[in-house]
Amino acid sequence: MVVWHGVINAFVTPPGVFLALMAGGFLTVWRWRMIGWILIGGGWMLLTVASLPVATSAWARRAESIPALRHIPGRAQAIVVLAAGRYRHAPEYGGRDTVGTNTLVRLRYAAYLYRQRPLPILVSGGAPFGGTADALLMRHVLIHTFHVPVRFVESKSRTTAQNARLSARILRHAGIRRIVLVTQAWHMPRAAALFCAQGLTVTPAPTDFAGTSRRGATVLGALPSAHALALSSLIVHEEIGTMWMRLRGALPRWLAAAINNP
């Protein structure tokens, strides 16, 4: 399931979706010249725009619709941190897996929040491709690098929706219903909605705001950037995920159940 999810994602987000358009154009240009050139030109143009910092910075500011947390609410009962991938077989750590860059950014902010107010922490993330669960790697880094204790570990989830469902189960069992949720700013709208759907009261604590970059405001903003293209891919992924959530909400109950439990 995870592999197929990754394959589909590769062809509906940049750069795969634009390369697919151009490939379709090359395959059809010999028979339907106008359609083929439209596909080739459109794919090239969209790929270029998605690679420009001036475009992706503006896109990120729109996607990062939830502002930074000003203070932790007095009634908050726990801090929840979501996994965001790992750094596999890290040679500088003896060939062991450790947390990836995005996950590390989330953990750093969670540690910062914990020092403001020492709430119990839940880390959430499974092992989609095998090995040690992301949540266990996250716990190790919080304890041994940031010297912050971890009370709850959710180590079975493979998607954000599963993060929400399985974490909520653990939290409800502990009598916790009000959480501070930590994830990247571009990921927060969808993540917060999914946790709210589980009956939790969520205080969003977004971090790593991509829309604040000044690169797009300089001459460099008009030059293609691999970082900008990667950010475009993340934002498109989130928008597709949000659209899918809305679609499922609009489906008949029996059909939505069939999709959620294949």
Secondary structure by P-SEA (a helix, b strand, c coil): caaaaaaaaaaaccaaaaaaaaaaaaacccccaaaaaaaaaaaaaaaaaaacaaaaaaaaaaaacccccccccccccbbbbbbcccccccccccccccccaaaaaaaaaaaaaaaacccbbbbbbccccccccaaaaaaaaaaccccccccccccccccaaaaaaaaaaaaaaaccccccccccccccaaaaaaaaaacccccccccccccccccccccccccccaaaaaaaaaaaaaaaaaaaaaaaaaccaaaaaaaacc
